[in-house]
Amino acid sequence: MNSLRGYLRFIIVRASHSVSSEIRVRLGLNQAYTPGVEVYKSETREVLRRFISHQISFPTCVAALDAALAGLIPKLQPRQLDELRAVMRANNEKVMDEMARRARGKAN
């Protein structure tokens, strides 16, 4: 449980830091670019890496993926929904593939 709290705290801190960088990017480029989905991709990539390498459990993985999504939602733009759906679908496939692999390993 402590590792989950620590990882969720890491995600929350990362999300709060990205808000200030998002503002700087918007001001510097003078357009509505938001790196939110890119931050989400990076965070979920790390969660999945830890899950696949057995560093975190399935419930911890799901909680961390949910926390990363919760950090993205407040700054999500409507035009980013398709990209977010694609990333979430890919993440779901990776988790399900890993769970199937683990189930096959237990059966043998």
Secondary structure, 3 states (H helix, E strand, C coil): CHHHHHHHHHHHHHHHHHHHHHHHHHHHHCCCCCCHHHHHHHHHHHHHHHHHCCCCCHHHHHHHHHHHHHHHHHHCCHHHHHHHHHHHHHHHHHHHHHHHHHHHHHHC
